[in-house]
Amino acid sequence: MERKGPKKPGRLPTGTPRGIVEDAELFKDVMSRFPTGVTIVTGKDVSGAPVGFTANAVASVSLSPRLILVCADKASESLAVLLRTRSFAVSVLRAEDEEIAIRFSADVPDNRFLDLELRPTEGGPPVLERALAWMSCRVWKEFEAGDHVVLIGAVVDAGLGPEGQPLVFFRRAYGTIDATPRA
Ligand SMILES: Cc1cc2nc3c(=O)[nH]c(=O)nc-3n(C[C@H](O)[C@H](O)[C@H](O)COP(=O)(O)O)c2cc1C
């Protein structure tokens, strides 16, 4: 006979705090309703070749000093380059650059930079010339967080591209917002 009692939690990965939401799909659905911008995080490997991937887990952290963060999947091939060179850069994508976001998130990292003009940054990896805005950073701190590594970057160079609308990721789809400043 089945014993009645408190429902046992399912198996959680080692080190997972108790009471944490077990349903990964629910977690993903919730986060999918949090609209974000879309960026390309770039690095430069030891041979000088650029690497990069699409990232929306990017946030401002501190004004003084100026710090931002990027959460990178431990499985990301670019992550090793960013950690080795202790630097990364972030290019904010425009509404019309959905194809670039798709290209830089594809499983095969070949030809990601094909036909893309790059802009060098002060002592950091290059950024996309066509970026809406960009920053390059020195890795200030990093720590493991579950299956990701949180990279905190001290901003060493930054700039604005021509005005435009941003690429937005919401409910697993690309879109935009009308970001025209109101008069
Ligand atoms: C809209 C979108 C946002 C993404 N955000 C992130 C992110 O913040 N961090 C991350 O590690 N991967 C993110 N990814 C997945 C990476 O772009 C993808 O795994 C890429 O292939 C990694 O490339 P790499 O292994 O060459 O570094 C995102 C993908 C998409 C489509």
The ligand as a MOL file (V3000), in Angstrom:
LIG
                    3D

  0  0  0     0  0            999 V3000
M  V30 BEGIN CTAB
M  V30 COUNTS 31 33 0 0 0
M  V30 BEGIN ATOM
M  V30 1 C 18.0640 35.8270 -27.7620 0
M  V30 2 C 19.1830 34.9500 -27.2380 0
M  V30 3 C 19.8150 35.3050 -26.0630 0
M  V30 4 C 20.8640 34.5300 -25.5570 0
M  V30 5 N 21.4550 34.9190 -24.3990 0
M  V30 6 C 22.5010 34.2190 -23.9270 0
M  V30 7 C 23.1850 34.6580 -22.7510 0
M  V30 8 O 22.8540 35.6710 -22.1500 0
M  V30 9 N 24.2290 33.9130 -22.3310 0
M  V30 10 C 24.6520 32.7900 -22.9880 0
M  V30 11 O 25.6210 32.1630 -22.5320 0
M  V30 12 N 24.0270 32.3530 -24.0970 0
M  V30 13 C 22.9770 33.0430 -24.5930 0
M  V30 14 N 22.3460 32.6310 -25.7320 0
M  V30 15 C 22.8120 31.4190 -26.4010 0
M  V30 16 C 24.1180 31.6170 -27.1870 0
M  V30 17 O 24.0050 32.6940 -28.1040 0
M  V30 18 C 24.4600 30.3370 -27.9760 0
M  V30 19 O 24.5160 29.2430 -27.1020 0
M  V30 20 C 25.7570 30.4270 -28.7550 0
M  V30 21 O 25.7850 29.3610 -29.6840 0
M  V30 22 C 27.0030 30.3380 -27.9070 0
M  V30 23 O 28.1080 30.4310 -28.7710 0
M  V30 24 P 29.5740 29.9100 -28.4210 0
M  V30 25 O 29.4390 28.5110 -27.8880 0
M  V30 26 O 30.3240 29.9770 -29.7280 0
M  V30 27 O 30.1440 30.8480 -27.3970 0
M  V30 28 C 21.2910 33.3760 -26.2530 0
M  V30 29 C 20.6430 33.0230 -27.4540 0
M  V30 30 C 19.6040 33.7970 -27.9360 0
M  V30 31 C 18.9400 33.4000 -29.2260 0
M  V30 END ATOM
M  V30 BEGIN BOND
M  V30 1 1 1 2
M  V30 2 1 2 3
M  V30 3 2 2 30
M  V30 4 2 3 4
M  V30 5 1 4 5
M  V30 6 1 4 28
M  V30 7 2 5 6
M  V30 8 1 6 7
M  V30 9 1 6 13
M  V30 10 2 7 8
M  V30 11 1 7 9
M  V30 12 1 9 10
M  V30 13 2 10 11
M  V30 14 1 10 12
M  V30 15 2 12 13
M  V30 16 1 13 14
M  V30 17 1 14 15
M  V30 18 1 14 28
M  V30 19 1 15 16
M  V30 20 1 16 17
M  V30 21 1 16 18
M  V30 22 1 18 19
M  V30 23 1 18 20
M  V30 24 1 20 21
M  V30 25 1 20 22
M  V30 26 1 22 23
M  V30 27 1 23 24
M  V30 28 2 24 25
M  V30 29 1 24 26
M  V30 30 1 24 27
M  V30 31 2 28 29
M  V30 32 1 29 30
M  V30 33 1 30 31
M  V30 END BOND
M  V30 END CTAB
M  END
